[in-house]
Amino acid sequence: MYKLSIIDKISLLLVLIGALNWGILGLTNKELIGLLFGSIPMVQRILYILVGVAGLDLMLLLFKAKIFSFKNK
């Protein structure tokens, strides 16, 4: 079993924040990130970039942990 590193744990947290943001946006047409950091657009942008990078890290985690593989078993 693959042990999660601190980067993987942070990535998981950021992706969960991104998922909640999208869910709230879909339900209420309001962005959670926009509500929290609307007056500081640079922080919003950095947070969105970090969420995207975290998503990429979790995709790599799936391959590292051999949860998702294209190899035939």
C-alpha positions as CSV (number, residue, x, y, z in Angstrom):
1,M,0.0,0.0,0.0
2,Y,1.2,3.5,-0.9
3,K,1.8,5.9,2.1
4,L,0.6,9.4,1.5
5,S,3.3,12.1,1.7
6,I,2.6,15.6,3.1
7,I,2.3,16.9,-0.5
8,D,-0.3,14.3,-1.3
9,K,-2.3,15.2,1.8
10,I,-2.2,18.9,1.0
11,S,-3.2,18.1,-2.6
12,L,-6.2,16.1,-1.4
13,L,-7.3,19.0,0.8
14,L,-6.9,21.5,-2.1
15,V,-8.9,19.3,-4.4
16,L,-11.6,18.9,-1.8
17,I,-11.8,22.7,-1.5
18,G,-12.0,23.0,-5.3
19,A,-14.8,20.4,-5.4
20,L,-16.8,22.2,-2.7
21,N,-16.3,25.5,-4.6
22,W,-17.8,23.9,-7.8
23,G,-20.6,22.3,-5.8
24,I,-21.6,25.6,-4.2
25,L,-21.2,27.3,-7.5
26,G,-23.6,24.8,-9.1
27,L,-26.2,25.1,-6.3
28,T,-26.1,28.8,-5.5
29,N,-24.3,30.4,-8.4
30,K,-21.8,31.9,-5.8
31,E,-18.1,31.0,-5.6
32,L,-16.8,30.0,-2.2
33,I,-13.3,31.2,-3.1
34,G,-14.8,34.5,-4.5
35,L,-16.7,35.0,-1.3
36,L,-13.7,34.5,0.9
37,F,-11.0,36.2,-1.2
38,G,-13.0,38.4,-3.6
39,S,-11.3,41.6,-2.6
40,I,-7.9,40.0,-3.2
41,P,-7.9,38.8,-6.8
42,M,-4.2,37.6,-6.8
43,V,-4.9,35.3,-3.9
44,Q,-7.9,33.9,-5.8
45,R,-5.8,33.3,-8.9
46,I,-3.0,31.6,-6.8
47,L,-5.5,29.4,-5.1
48,Y,-7.1,28.3,-8.4
49,I,-3.6,27.4,-9.7
50,L,-2.8,25.5,-6.6
51,V,-6.0,23.5,-6.9
52,G,-5.2,22.7,-10.5
53,V,-1.7,21.5,-9.6
54,A,-3.1,19.5,-6.7
55,G,-5.4,17.7,-9.2
56,L,-2.4,16.8,-11.3
57,D,-0.6,15.5,-8.2
58,L,-3.5,13.3,-7.3
59,M,-3.6,11.9,-10.9
60,L,0.0,10.9,-10.5
61,L,-0.8,9.5,-7.0
62,L,-3.3,7.1,-8.7
63,F,-0.5,5.7,-10.9
64,K,2.1,5.6,-8.1
65,A,-0.3,3.8,-5.8
66,K,-1.3,1.4,-8.6
67,I,-4.9,2.1,-8.0
68,F,-5.5,3.0,-11.6
69,S,-3.5,1.2,-14.3
70,F,-3.8,0.5,-18.0
71,K,-1.9,-2.8,-17.6
72,N,-3.8,-6.0,-18.1
73,K,-4.0,-8.2,-15.1
